[in-house]
Amino acid sequence: MIARIAVTRAIASTLLLVCACFTAAPRALGQDETVLLPEQSAAKAKAILQQAIDALGGPVYLNVHDVTCEGRLSQFGHSGELNGFGHFVDYAQPPLKDRTENLPKRNIISVFNGDKGWELDRGGVSEATITDLATFQEDTKKDIDNILRSRIHEPGMIFRYAGLDVVDYQESDWVELVDSDNRTFRIAIARNTHLPVRKVVDTRNANTRMRNEEIEYYSNYHPINGIQTPYQITRERNGIKVYQVFFDKYEYNTSVPDSLFTKESLDERWEKVGKKDKKSKNNSSNKNNDKN
């Protein structure tokens, strides 16, 4: 949070906080108004990103092999209305392997493994749709952990320091990155903790050329196995809330097996939950017949 300052500056600080609530765009303050040469700007951006990596856990954060987490997910519709709420468990081997299961039944499961994916639902196991695969791959490229652990080293990545701002009530530095596909990432990193508090991704539709803005908010950090972990993440797209996640549990490097990210694992699960569903339907049908 912003440090306490003299009473004579209270009004100015309040105005800055109010403005920050309505914009994700960086605005330079005070000493950061100095114009930097491109090389200086890139060097400052990289230094701030390194501070963020160190604050997140340094080598421990960079060398994560697998992640297991449980939480509650709220999803929202096109008008911002709540569309669904549920508990889940997620297993991942970042950045290309992910498995999400509903709790407590574990009868709705999504698995992605690179360019392949499968779904388990009440109808059985099926291939993931082209749209779902494309969404997973795009989300992987925009994932903040993937950016900090790997993508910042990609050839052609452009770095800029984008100024000091007040973001989510915290004095923060904005860092801007542009990848080879012209995605623009702006990451706000709090000065007091050096932890990411917000990420903004700007893209353009290849066909319509319409601009798309996606924002993620990170808060409620907890140290888990030496890694600072946000227990609340909210995503917005073009000004409309998409989802909000509250995590209840997080674990790193618990030796999540590769077998979890295969179609065979879903086939095995279907053998168990499919029989239960059939038995439940048969019992329900028999009860209805008895009533008749």
C-alpha positions as a Python dict, from the first residue, in 0.01 Angstrom:
ca = {
    (1, 'M'): (0, 0, 0),
    (2, 'I'): (108, 359, -52),
    (3, 'A'): (313, 489, 242),
    (4, 'R'): (167, 755, 469),
    (5, 'I'): (246, 1106, 351),
    (6, 'A'): (207, 1460, 480),
    (7, 'V'): (-141, 1607, 519),
    (8, 'T'): (-63, 1869, 254),
    (9, 'R'): (-49, 1591, -10),
    (10, 'A'): (-360, 1399, 103),
    (11, 'I'): (-593, 1550, -157),
    (12, 'A'): (-355, 1478, -445),
    (13, 'S'): (-309, 1118, -331),
    (14, 'T'): (-686, 1065, -312),
    (15, 'L'): (-730, 1188, -668),
    (16, 'L'): (-462, 946, -788),
    (17, 'L'): (-635, 653, -617),
    (18, 'V'): (-971, 738, -768),
    (19, 'C'): (-826, 764, -1116),
    (20, 'A'): (-644, 432, -1076),
    (21, 'C'): (-971, 251, -1008),
    (22, 'F'): (-1102, 342, -1354),
    (23, 'T'): (-802, 271, -1575),
    (24, 'A'): (-548, -2, -1637),
    (25, 'A'): (-329, 222, -1853),
    (26, 'P'): (1, 331, -1698),
    (27, 'R'): (50, 699, -1612),
    (28, 'A'): (393, 835, -1525),
    (29, 'L'): (437, 1004, -1187),
    (30, 'G'): (706, 1233, -1053),
    (31, 'Q'): (1060, 1115, -1106),
    (32, 'D'): (958, 858, -1369),
    (33, 'E'): (859, 1128, -1618),
    (34, 'T'): (1215, 1121, -1754),
    (35, 'V'): (1215, 994, -2111),
    (36, 'L'): (1428, 682, -2142),
    (37, 'L'): (1614, 566, -2449),
    (38, 'P'): (1484, 233, -2586),
    (39, 'E'): (1784, 47, -2445),
    (40, 'Q'): (1739, 207, -2103),
    (41, 'S'): (1366, 139, -2107),
    (42, 'A'): (1421, -228, -2193),
    (43, 'A'): (1689, -267, -1926),
    (44, 'K'): (1464, -114, -1659),
    (45, 'A'): (1173, -335, -1762),
    (46, 'K'): (1388, -648, -1743),
    (47, 'A'): (1522, -546, -1401),
    (48, 'I'): (1169, -502, -1265),
    (49, 'L'): (1063, -838, -1407),
    (50, 'Q'): (1365, -1000, -1239),
    (51, 'Q'): (1262, -840, -909),
    (52, 'A'): (915, -993, -956),
    (53, 'I'): (1063, -1337, -1026),
    (54, 'D'): (1281, -1311, -714),
    (55, 'A'): (983, -1201, -503),
    (56, 'L'): (771, -1489, -633),
    (57, 'G'): (1033, -1738, -519),
    (58, 'G'): (1337, -1708, -744),
    (59, 'P'): (1482, -2046, -848),
    (60, 'V'): (1207, -2232, -659),
    (61, 'Y'): (942, -2046, -862),
    (62, 'L'): (1127, -2095, -1190),
    (63, 'N'): (1176, -2469, -1138),
    (64, 'V'): (818, -2573, -1060),
    (65, 'H'): (748, -2915, -1212),
    (66, 'D'): (383, -2963, -1120),
    (67, 'V'): (98, -2786, -944),
    (68, 'T'): (-213, -2913, -764),
    (69, 'C'): (-481, -2673, -648),
    (70, 'E'): (-840, -2674, -529),
    (71, 'G'): (-1083, -2386, -530),
    (72, 'R'): (-1413, -2229, -616),
    (73, 'L'): (-1486, -2087, -960),
    (74, 'S'): (-1753, -1834, -1051),
    (75, 'Q'): (-1825, -1783, -1423),
    (76, 'F'): (-2007, -1487, -1574),
    (77, 'G'): (-2208, -1435, -1894),
    (78, 'H'): (-2184, -1170, -2167),
    (79, 'S'): (-2385, -923, -1959),
    (80, 'G'): (-2191, -986, -1641),
    (81, 'E'): (-2452, -1215, -1487),
    (82, 'L'): (-2340, -1513, -1279),
    (83, 'N'): (-2364, -1824, -1500),
    (84, 'G'): (-2222, -2090, -1274),
    (85, 'F'): (-2041, -2166, -952),
    (86, 'G'): (-1858, -2481, -856),
    (87, 'H'): (-1568, -2647, -678),
    (88, 'F'): (-1277, -2794, -872),
    (89, 'V'): (-938, -2956, -843),
    (90, 'D'): (-672, -2883, -1102),
    (91, 'Y'): (-351, -3072, -1180),
    (92, 'A'): (-87, -2921, -1407),
    (93, 'Q'): (261, -2971, -1542),
    (94, 'P'): (320, -2618, -1673),
    (95, 'P'): (293, -2498, -1932),
    (96, 'L'): (140, -2759, -2164),
    (97, 'K'): (-36, -3016, -1945),
    (98, 'D'): (-352, -2946, -1747),
    (99, 'R'): (-636, -3148, -1597),
    (100, 'T'): (-944, -2997, -1428),
    (101, 'E'): (-1204, -3203, -1241),
    (102, 'N'): (-1531, -3100, -1078),
    (103, 'L'): (-1574, -3173, -709),
    (104, 'P'): (-1693, -3382, -539),
    (105, 'K'): (-1814, -3620, -813),
    (106, 'R'): (-1516, -3590, -1052),
    (107, 'N'): (-1740, -3687, -1340),
    (108, 'I'): (-1675, -3375, -1549),
    (109, 'I'): (-1308, -3361, -1648),
    (110, 'S'): (-1106, -3165, -1903),
    (111, 'V'): (-755, -3273, -2003),
    (112, 'F'): (-513, -3084, -2225),
    (113, 'N'): (-172, -3209, -2330),
    (114, 'G'): (2, -2980, -2578),
    (115, 'D'): (-197, -2983, -2902),
    (116, 'K'): (-433, -3258, -2783),
    (117, 'G'): (-726, -3261, -2546),
    (118, 'W'): (-1015, -3471, -2421),
    (119, 'E'): (-1336, -3426, -2224),
    (120, 'L'): (-1521, -3658, -1987),
    (121, 'D'): (-1885, -3581, -1921),
    (122, 'R'): (-2205, -3774, -1859),
    (123, 'G'): (-2196, -3901, -2216),
    (124, 'G'): (-1847, -4050, -2194),
    (125, 'V'): (-1505, -3950, -2329),
    (126, 'S'): (-1464, -3734, -2640),
    (127, 'E'): (-1201, -3528, -2818),
    (128, 'A'): (-1177, -3165, -2714),
    (129, 'T'): (-1323, -2926, -2971),
    (130, 'I'): (-1098, -2721, -3197),
    (131, 'T'): (-1222, -2408, -3020),
    (132, 'D'): (-1136, -2545, -2674),
    (133, 'L'): (-789, -2649, -2790),
    (134, 'A'): (-725, -2308, -2945),
    (135, 'T'): (-843, -2135, -2627),
    (136, 'F'): (-613, -2349, -2411),
    (137, 'Q'): (-313, -2280, -2632),
    (138, 'E'): (-385, -1906, -2641),
    (139, 'D'): (-433, -1895, -2262),
    (140, 'T'): (-99, -2075, -2224),
    (141, 'K'): (77, -1802, -2425),
    (142, 'K'): (-87, -1534, -2207),
    (143, 'D'): (-34, -1710, -1873),
    (144, 'I'): (168, -1487, -1642),
    (145, 'D'): (372, -1775, -1497),
    (146, 'N'): (460, -1897, -1846),
    (147, 'I'): (559, -1542, -1940),
    (148, 'L'): (786, -1498, -1639),
    (149, 'R'): (934, -1847, -1643),
    (150, 'S'): (986, -1893, -2015),
    (151, 'R'): (844, -1646, -2265),
    (152, 'I'): (1057, -1349, -2157),
    (153, 'H'): (1352, -1536, -2312),
    (154, 'E'): (1188, -1579, -2654),
    (155, 'P'): (1370, -1424, -2951),
    (156, 'G'): (1205, -1106, -3071),
    (157, 'M'): (1032, -1021, -2742),
    (158, 'I'): (1025, -642, -2695),
    (159, 'F'): (1052, -487, -2348),
    (160, 'R'): (955, -136, -2234),
    (161, 'Y'): (924, 38, -1900),
    (162, 'A'): (579, 202, -1907),
    (163, 'G'): (582, 419, -1596),
    (164, 'L'): (478, 445, -1233),
    (165, 'D'): (111, 429, -1142),
    (166, 'V'): (-130, 351, -859),
    (167, 'V'): (-287, 14, -941),
    (168, 'D'): (-544, -152, -716),
    (169, 'Y'): (-442, 89, -437),
    (170, 'Q'): (-73, 0, -468),
    (171, 'E'): (210, 210, -609),
    (172, 'S'): (323, -1, -903),
    (173, 'D'): (557, -7, -1202),
    (174, 'W'): (413, -101, -1539),
    (175, 'V'): (623, -320, -1766),
    (176, 'E'): (523, -372, -2129),
    (177, 'L'): (616, -667, -2350),
    (178, 'V'): (531, -730, -2715),
    (179, 'D'): (575, -1079, -2860),
    (180, 'S'): (640, -1185, -3219),
    (181, 'D'): (265, -1223, -3280),
    (182, 'N'): (201, -862, -3172),
    (183, 'R'): (36, -948, -2844),
    (184, 'T'): (97, -663, -2603),
    (185, 'F'): (134, -754, -2235),
    (186, 'R'): (130, -489, -1963),
    (187, 'I'): (213, -613, -1615),
    (188, 'A'): (176, -397, -1303),
    (189, 'I'): (424, -491, -1030),
    (190, 'A'): (378, -347, -681),
    (191, 'R'): (675, -149, -555),
    (192, 'N'): (640, -257, -191),
    (193, 'T'): (622, -633, -257),
    (194, 'H'): (753, -663, -616),
    (195, 'L'): (460, -900, -684),
    (196, 'P'): (236, -879, -993),
    (197, 'V'): (-102, -722, -917),
    (198, 'R'): (-248, -689, -1265),
    (199, 'K'): (-187, -809, -1621),
    (200, 'V'): (-342, -655, -1934),
    (201, 'V'): (-323, -830, -2272),
    (202, 'D'): (-410, -646, -2593),
    (203, 'T'): (-468, -841, -2914),
    (204, 'R'): (-646, -784, -3244),
    (205, 'N'): (-878, -1023, -3425),
    (206, 'A'): (-701, -1135, -3743),
    (207, 'N'): (-1022, -1111, -3947),
    (208, 'T'): (-1215, -815, -3803),
    (209, 'R'): (-911, -619, -3671),
    (210, 'M'): (-1119, -544, -3362),
    (211, 'R'): (-915, -482, -3047),
    (212, 'N'): (-953, -726, -2760),
    (213, 'E'): (-846, -640, -2405),
    (214, 'E'): (-815, -901, -2133),
    (215, 'I'): (-732, -811, -1772),
    (216, 'E'): (-635, -1036, -1483),
    (217, 'Y'): (-616, -922, -1120),
    (218, 'Y'): (-395, -1105, -868),
    (219, 'S'): (-445, -1069, -493),
    (220, 'N'): (-434, -1239, -153),
    (221, 'Y'): (-82, -1381, -192),
    (222, 'H'): (33, -1664, 37),
    (223, 'P'): (379, -1827, 58),
    (224, 'I'): (338, -2192, -44),
    (225, 'N'): (648, -2413, -49),
    (226, 'G'): (863, -2103, -93),
    (227, 'I'): (649, -1958, -374),
    (228, 'Q'): (428, -1650, -337),
    (229, 'T'): (90, -1761, -472),
    (230, 'P'): (-220, -1547, -544),
    (231, 'Y'): (-525, -1707, -384),
    (232, 'Q'): (-765, -1488, -579),
    (233, 'I'): (-761, -1429, -956),
    (234, 'T'): (-1023, -1236, -1153),
    (235, 'R'): (-1039, -1210, -1531),
    (236, 'E'): (-1222, -949, -1739),
    (237, 'R'): (-1257, -929, -2115),
    (238, 'N'): (-1343, -600, -2282),
    (239, 'G'): (-1479, -459, -1958),
    (240, 'I'): (-1695, -761, -1865),
    (241, 'K'): (-1605, -1004, -1587),
    (242, 'V'): (-1539, -1357, -1722),
    (243, 'Y'): (-1454, -1550, -1408),
    (244, 'Q'): (-1333, -1523, -1051),
    (245, 'V'): (-1134, -1793, -873),
    (246, 'F'): (-1084, -1834, -498),
    (247, 'F'): (-828, -2101, -416),
    (248, 'D'): (-860, -2310, -100),
    (249, 'K'): (-546, -2519, -140),
    (250, 'Y'): (-222, -2504, -338),
    (251, 'E'): (65, -2753, -361),
    (252, 'Y'): (378, -2762, -572),
    (253, 'N'): (599, -3050, -686),
    (254, 'T'): (396, -3340, -548),
    (255, 'S'): (500, -3571, -836),
    (256, 'V'): (177, -3547, -1034),
    (257, 'P'): (201, -3844, -1276),
    (258, 'D'): (216, -3802, -1655),
    (259, 'S'): (-63, -4059, -1684),
    (260, 'L'): (-318, -3804, -1561),
    (261, 'F'): (-284, -3612, -1887),
    (262, 'T'): (-391, -3892, -2122),
    (263, 'K'): (-712, -4010, -2285),
    (264, 'E'): (-657, -4350, -2121),
    (265, 'S'): (-692, -4193, -1776),
    (266, 'L'): (-1034, -4058, -1875),
    (267, 'D'): (-1139, -4394, -2019),
    (268, 'E'): (-1050, -4554, -1684),
    (269, 'R'): (-1243, -4289, -1496),
    (270, 'W'): (-1545, -4338, -1721),
    (271, 'E'): (-1544, -4708, -1635),
    (272, 'K'): (-1606, -4605, -1275),
    (273, 'V'): (-1831, -4301, -1296),
    (274, 'G'): (-2021, -4427, -1601),
    (275, 'K'): (-2137, -4739, -1415),
    (276, 'K'): (-2242, -4525, -1118),
    (277, 'D'): (-2444, -4297, -1345),
    (278, 'K'): (-2614, -4593, -1510),
    (279, 'K'): (-2691, -4748, -1172),
    (280, 'S'): (-2829, -4417, -1046),
    (281, 'K'): (-3051, -4383, -1356),
    (282, 'N'): (-3176, -4740, -1321),
    (283, 'N'): (-3262, -4688, -954),
    (284, 'S'): (-3445, -4368, -1038),
    (285, 'S'): (-3636, -4542, -1317),
    (286, 'N'): (-3734, -4830, -1090),
    (287, 'K'): (-3864, -4590, -824),
    (288, 'N'): (-4078, -4413, -1083),
    (289, 'N'): (-4218, -4748, -1201),
    (290, 'D'): (-4303, -4844, -844),
    (291, 'K'): (-4494, -4520, -798),
    (292, 'N'): (-4692, -4590, -1115),
}
